[in-house]
Amino acid sequence: MIENAATAVSIGDDHRFMALALALSRRGVGNTWPNPAVGAVIVKDGVTVGRGWTQPGGRPHAEIEALRRAKKAANGATMYVTLEPCSHHGKTPPCADAIVKAGIARVVSALEDPNPEVAGAGHKKLSDAGIRVDVGIGADEARQIHAGHITRMREQRPHVTLKLAVSADGKAGAAGRKPVAITGESARERVGLMRAKNDAILVGIGTVLADDPHLTCRLPGMLDRSPVRVILDARLRAPLASYVIATMRESPTWLFAGKSASPVAEEILQERGARVFRVSGQDAQLDLAEALNILSEQGITRLMVEGGPRVAASFVAASLVDEAVLFRSPKIIGDDGIDALEAMPLEALIGSDGLRLLASEQLGADTVEHFGRA
């Protein structure tokens, strides 16, 4: 048994209430950047008196939302939070100060925040104020939920998830780079949900020219959860009539171009609402690491790479894939089809030492496999 000022709490109760905080944090994934999607629960005498999760755009923070709901009941209570409360002044005052002021007696935190502006300082501020702090319960799941924030803080780039739809013979397109429907409706719905859980979605200009995709979340009632659309367009060839360009004021669209791309094209795109970033590169191959660093600086924590065998292969070759979601279809396209990874066997991704199969499930006639770093 663990004693605190509010009540006696068992280890089982700690895990149960942290599980609730983790469930709350998942609500905000893909919708709180540049801040992490945190969940918080306040418990007193075995009863939940307040709960909160990071709101769209990253504020208010989860702890503040939970304290607002708990009101005076927070005094002497325990707070369960999926990430260390912030201790620094940003656009809002520190959550640690609000927790101390509310009279919280104990804080159970899943993880220390890798943000160098926090990095244990939040926990220390709470401890110095006489609050008991326990760290580590729910840590494994919290690391998955906060993977985008952790990668951005440690590597100055977003957490990258590569999505591939592959036929039974390993193809992603028909001959002549013609688009072809590979997976069924259930798989397409899952892709829509994936988009909603990422801050940005990235494709190459080849996908824009061949498919004219929307790159939005078209699940019922979830259009506002659509990610920022990112296009790798070294020469700024995106047609003004394409959907992603024509709807830039409805859904944000960012383009990455080479240093020598037309300044006139850039000006036209900017006038229509696009953001254009220049990065280094050779020929039509842009420097992906530089592009990801810029995305990180702009606050993007989770990036879904969805479009084009060439783009997919370039991310694999650069070892920039943190997770891969592979949708396998029973359909056969034929030897003249386009390989899922341009000029690279699929085993270069799923057979690599860095990725391992985490889960597999059936979606209609298709199979979805989730790979992550070992």
Salt bridges, closest charged atoms under 4 A:
ASP13 OD1 - ARG16 NH2 3.04
ASP14 OD2 - ARG106 NH2 2.86
GLU65 OE1 - ARG68 NH2 3.29
GLU65 OE1 - ARG69 NH1 3.26
GLU84 OE2 - HIS123 ND1 3.91
ASP97 OD1 - LYS125 NZ 3.11
ASP113 OD1 - HIS149 NE2 2.74
GLU117 OE1 - HIS88 NE2 3.63
ASP128 OD2 - LYS124 NZ 2.77
ASP134 OD2 - ARG106 NE 2.83
ASP134 OD2 - ARG132 NE 3.07
ASP140 OD1 - ARG143 NH2 2.65
GLU141 OE2 - ARG26 NH1 2.13
GLU155 OE1 - ARG157 NH2 3.14
GLU185 OE1 - ARG188 NH2 3.42
GLU266 OE1 - ARG278 NH2 2.63
GLU306 OE2 - LYS163 NZ 3.72
GLU306 OE2 - ARG195 NH2 2.78
ASP322 OD2 - ARG157 NH1 2.81
ASP322 OD2 - HIS159 ND1 3.82
ASP322 OD1 - ARG373 NE 3.19
GLU323 OE2 - HIS159 NE2 2.69
GLU323 OE1 - HIS370 NE2 2.57
ASP339 OD1 - LYS171 NZ 2.64
GLU342 OE2 - ARG177 NH2 2.57
GLU342 OE2 - ARG310 NE 3.82
GLU361 OE2 - ARG190 NH1 2.92
GLU369 OE1 - ARG328 NE 2.89
